């Protein structure tokens, strides 16, 4: 299937050139700022910097995107929407895996901490010597649980 209009005859307006250029620069600046503020780790920022670079290339050379679409046989906007949705779905899946792995790590660390505190408490009760290592006091834990309960009851 051939495109309705040959690629060389497609007119690209100034807005169609400026909009992706602005989006690419905005994505790059926001990503760098998030890294600078330590809100985004460098390993996850590479995806967004790469996306920004690709968008910048297509903004500078807009006919390249047209040639790619002809080469891939993509002539309909719905196909592009499906491709973009698929990309975003993969990004979300990747982030969900990271969150799941992190929450499992936090759970294991909390369990280890509880076991260590229990062992230290047992040693202190047998020897009568208080450790210099600060532990979470029951009063602090109960106060935090009380705060959570109060917040839930007020909601």
Secondary structure by P-SEA (a helix, b strand, c coil): cccccccccccccaaaaaaaaaaaaaaaaaaaaaaaacccccccaaaaaaaaaaaaaaaaccaaaaaaaaaaccccaaaaaaaaaaaaaaaaaaaaaaaaaaaaaaaaaaaaaaaaaaaaaaaaaaaccccccccccaaaaaaaaaaaaaaaaac
